[in-house]
Amino acid sequence: MDHLEEFVYRENLRIFRRQLELAQDDARRQSLLKRLPEEEARLPLPPK
């Protein structure tokens, strides 16, 4: 994975978390709660 892809994944996570904080309705919150772990799973683990 190149640096640009990793940046995009991390920014998506940041955006999802921010939207979750600001969500006004339960349907939006539930959608974000479902999508956040899916996006987190896409991010590779850092090398050991």
Distance bins in CASP14 RR format, pairs under 12 A and 6 or more apart:
PFRMAT RR
TARGET T0000
AUTHOR 0000-0000-0000
RMODE 2
METHOD distances of the structure
MODEL  1
1 7 0 0 0 0 0 1 0 0 0 0 0
1 8 0 0 0 0 0 1 0 0 0 0 0
1 9 0 0 0 0 1 0 0 0 0 0 0
1 10 0 0 0 0 0 1 0 0 0 0 0
1 42 0 0 0 0 1 0 0 0 0 0 0
1 43 0 0 0 0 1 0 0 0 0 0 0
1 44 1 0 1 0 0 0 0 0 0 0 0
1 45 0 0 0 0 0 1 0 0 0 0 0
1 46 0 0 0 0 0 1 0 0 0 0 0
1 47 0 0 0 0 0 1 0 0 0 0 0
2 8 0 0 0 0 0 1 0 0 0 0 0
2 9 0 0 0 0 0 1 0 0 0 0 0
2 44 0 0 0 0 0 1 0 0 0 0 0
3 9 0 0 0 0 0 1 0 0 0 0 0
3 10 0 0 0 0 0 1 0 0 0 0 0
4 10 0 0 0 0 0 1 0 0 0 0 0
4 11 0 0 0 0 0 1 0 0 0 0 0
5 11 0 0 0 0 0 1 0 0 0 0 0
5 12 0 0 0 0 0 1 0 0 0 0 0
5 42 0 0 0 0 1 0 0 0 0 0 0
5 43 0 0 0 0 1 0 0 0 0 0 0
5 44 0 0 0 0 1 0 0 0 0 0 0
6 12 0 0 0 0 0 1 0 0 0 0 0
6 13 0 0 0 0 0 1 0 0 0 0 0
6 42 0 0 0 0 0 1 0 0 0 0 0
6 43 1 0 0 1 0 0 0 0 0 0 0
6 44 1 0 0 1 0 0 0 0 0 0 0
6 45 0 0 0 0 0 1 0 0 0 0 0
6 46 0 0 0 0 0 1 0 0 0 0 0
7 13 0 0 0 0 0 1 0 0 0 0 0
7 14 0 0 0 0 0 1 0 0 0 0 0
7 43 0 0 0 0 0 1 0 0 0 0 0
8 14 0 0 0 0 0 1 0 0 0 0 0
8 15 0 0 0 0 0 1 0 0 0 0 0
8 39 0 0 0 0 0 1 0 0 0 0 0
8 42 0 0 0 0 1 0 0 0 0 0 0
8 43 0 0 0 0 0 1 0 0 0 0 0
9 15 0 0 0 0 0 1 0 0 0 0 0
9 16 0 0 0 0 0 1 0 0 0 0 0
9 38 0 0 0 0 0 1 0 0 0 0 0
9 39 1 0 0 1 0 0 0 0 0 0 0
9 40 0 0 0 0 1 0 0 0 0 0 0
9 41 0 0 0 0 0 1 0 0 0 0 0
9 42 1 0 1 0 0 0 0 0 0 0 0
9 43 1 0 1 0 0 0 0 0 0 0 0
9 44 0 0 0 0 1 0 0 0 0 0 0
10 16 0 0 0 0 0 1 0 0 0 0 0
10 17 0 0 0 0 0 1 0 0 0 0 0
10 39 0 0 0 0 1 0 0 0 0 0 0
10 40 0 0 0 0 0 1 0 0 0 0 0
10 42 0 0 0 0 0 1 0 0 0 0 0
10 43 1 0 0 1 0 0 0 0 0 0 0
10 44 0 0 0 0 0 1 0 0 0 0 0
10 46 0 0 0 0 0 1 0 0 0 0 0
11 17 0 0 0 0 0 1 0 0 0 0 0
11 18 0 0 0 0 0 1 0 0 0 0 0
11 39 0 0 0 0 0 1 0 0 0 0 0
11 43 0 0 0 0 0 1 0 0 0 0 0
12 18 0 0 0 0 0 1 0 0 0 0 0
12 19 0 0 0 0 0 1 0 0 0 0 0
12 32 0 0 0 0 0 1 0 0 0 0 0
12 35 0 0 0 0 1 0 0 0 0 0 0
12 36 0 0 0 0 1 0 0 0 0 0 0
12 38 0 0 0 0 0 1 0 0 0 0 0
12 39 1 0 1 0 0 0 0 0 0 0 0
12 40 0 0 0 0 1 0 0 0 0 0 0
12 42 0 0 0 0 1 0 0 0 0 0 0
12 43 0 0 0 0 1 0 0 0 0 0 0
13 19 0 0 0 0 0 1 0 0 0 0 0
13 20 0 0 0 0 0 1 0 0 0 0 0
13 32 0 0 0 0 0 1 0 0 0 0 0
13 35 0 0 0 0 0 1 0 0 0 0 0
13 36 1 0 0 1 0 0 0 0 0 0 0
13 37 0 0 0 0 0 1 0 0 0 0 0
13 38 0 0 0 0 0 1 0 0 0 0 0
13 39 1 0 1 0 0 0 0 0 0 0 0
13 40 1 0 0 1 0 0 0 0 0 0 0
13 41 0 0 0 0 0 1 0 0 0 0 0
13 42 0 0 0 0 1 0 0 0 0 0 0
13 43 1 0 0 1 0 0 0 0 0 0 0
14 20 0 0 0 0 0 1 0 0 0 0 0
14 21 0 0 0 0 0 1 0 0 0 0 0
14 36 0 0 0 0 0 1 0 0 0 0 0
14 39 0 0 0 0 0 1 0 0 0 0 0
14 40 0 0 0 0 0 1 0 0 0 0 0
14 43 0 0 0 0 0 1 0 0 0 0 0
15 21 0 0 0 0 0 1 0 0 0 0 0
15 22 0 0 0 0 0 1 0 0 0 0 0
15 32 0 0 0 0 1 0 0 0 0 0 0
15 35 0 0 0 0 0 1 0 0 0 0 0
15 36 0 0 0 0 0 1 0 0 0 0 0
15 39 0 0 0 0 1 0 0 0 0 0 0
16 22 0 0 0 0 0 1 0 0 0 0 0
16 23 0 0 0 0 0 1 0 0 0 0 0
16 28 0 0 0 0 0 1 0 0 0 0 0
16 29 0 0 0 0 0 1 0 0 0 0 0
16 31 0 0 0 0 1 0 0 0 0 0 0
16 32 1 0 1 0 0 0 0 0 0 0 0
16 33 0 0 0 0 1 0 0 0 0 0 0
16 34 0 0 0 0 0 1 0 0 0 0 0
16 35 1 0 0 1 0 0 0 0 0 0 0
16 36 1 0 1 0 0 0 0 0 0 0 0
16 37 0 0 0 0 1 0 0 0 0 0 0
16 38 0 0 0 0 1 0 0 0 0 0 0
16 39 1 0 0 1 0 0 0 0 0 0 0
16 40 0 0 0 0 1 0 0 0 0 0 0
16 42 0 0 0 0 0 1 0 0 0 0 0
16 43 0 0 0 0 0 1 0 0 0 0 0
17 23 0 0 0 0 0 1 0 0 0 0 0
17 32 0 0 0 0 1 0 0 0 0 0 0
17 33 0 0 0 0 0 1 0 0 0 0 0
17 35 0 0 0 0 0 1 0 0 0 0 0
17 36 1 0 0 1 0 0 0 0 0 0 0
17 37 0 0 0 0 0 1 0 0 0 0 0
17 39 0 0 0 0 1 0 0 0 0 0 0
17 40 0 0 0 0 0 1 0 0 0 0 0
18 32 0 0 0 0 1 0 0 0 0 0 0
18 36 0 0 0 0 0 1 0 0 0 0 0
19 25 0 0 0 0 0 1 0 0 0 0 0
19 28 1 0 0 1 0 0 0 0 0 0 0
19 29 0 0 0 0 1 0 0 0 0 0 0
19 31 0 0 0 0 1 0 0 0 0 0 0
19 32 1 0 1 0 0 0 0 0 0 0 0
19 33 0 0 0 0 0 1 0 0 0 0 0
19 35 0 0 0 0 1 0 0 0 0 0 0
19 36 0 0 0 0 1 0 0 0 0 0 0
19 39 0 0 0 0 0 1 0 0 0 0 0
20 26 0 0 0 0 0 1 0 0 0 0 0
20 28 0 0 0 0 1 0 0 0 0 0 0
20 29 1 0 0 1 0 0 0 0 0 0 0
20 30 0 0 0 0 0 1 0 0 0 0 0
20 31 0 0 0 0 1 0 0 0 0 0 0
20 32 1 0 1 0 0 0 0 0 0 0 0
20 33 1 0 0 1 0 0 0 0 0 0 0
20 34 0 0 0 0 0 1 0 0 0 0 0
20 35 0 0 0 0 1 0 0 0 0 0 0
20 36 1 0 0 1 0 0 0 0 0 0 0
20 37 0 0 0 0 0 1 0 0 0 0 0
20 39 0 0 0 0 0 1 0 0 0 0 0
21 28 0 0 0 0 0 1 0 0 0 0 0
21 29 0 0 0 0 1 0 0 0 0 0 0
21 32 0 0 0 0 1 0 0 0 0 0 0
21 36 0 0 0 0 0 1 0 0 0 0 0
22 28 0 0 0 0 1 0 0 0 0 0 0
22 29 0 0 0 0 1 0 0 0 0 0 0
22 32 0 0 0 0 1 0 0 0 0 0 0
23 29 1 0 1 0 0 0 0 0 0 0 0
23 30 0 0 0 0 1 0 0 0 0 0 0
23 31 0 0 0 0 1 0 0 0 0 0 0
23 32 1 0 0 1 0 0 0 0 0 0 0
23 33 0 0 0 0 1 0 0 0 0 0 0
23 35 0 0 0 0 0 1 0 0 0 0 0
23 36 0 0 0 0 0 1 0 0 0 0 0
24 32 0 0 0 0 0 1 0 0 0 0 0
25 31 0 0 0 0 1 0 0 0 0 0 0
25 32 0 0 0 0 0 1 0 0 0 0 0
26 32 0 0 0 0 0 1 0 0 0 0 0
26 33 0 0 0 0 0 1 0 0 0 0 0
27 33 0 0 0 0 0 1 0 0 0 0 0
27 34 0 0 0 0 0 1 0 0 0 0 0
28 34 0 0 0 0 0 1 0 0 0 0 0
28 35 0 0 0 0 0 1 0 0 0 0 0
29 35 0 0 0 0 0 1 0 0 0 0 0
29 36 0 0 0 0 0 1 0 0 0 0 0
30 36 0 0 0 0 0 1 0 0 0 0 0
31 38 0 0 0 0 0 1 0 0 0 0 0
32 38 0 0 0 0 0 1 0 0 0 0 0
32 39 0 0 0 0 1 0 0 0 0 0 0
33 39 0 0 0 0 0 1 0 0 0 0 0
33 40 0 0 0 0 0 1 0 0 0 0 0
34 40 0 0 0 0 0 1 0 0 0 0 0
34 41 0 0 0 0 0 1 0 0 0 0 0
35 41 0 0 0 0 0 1 0 0 0 0 0
35 42 0 0 0 0 0 1 0 0 0 0 0
36 42 0 0 0 0 0 1 0 0 0 0 0
36 43 0 0 0 0 0 1 0 0 0 0 0
37 43 0 0 0 0 0 1 0 0 0 0 0
END
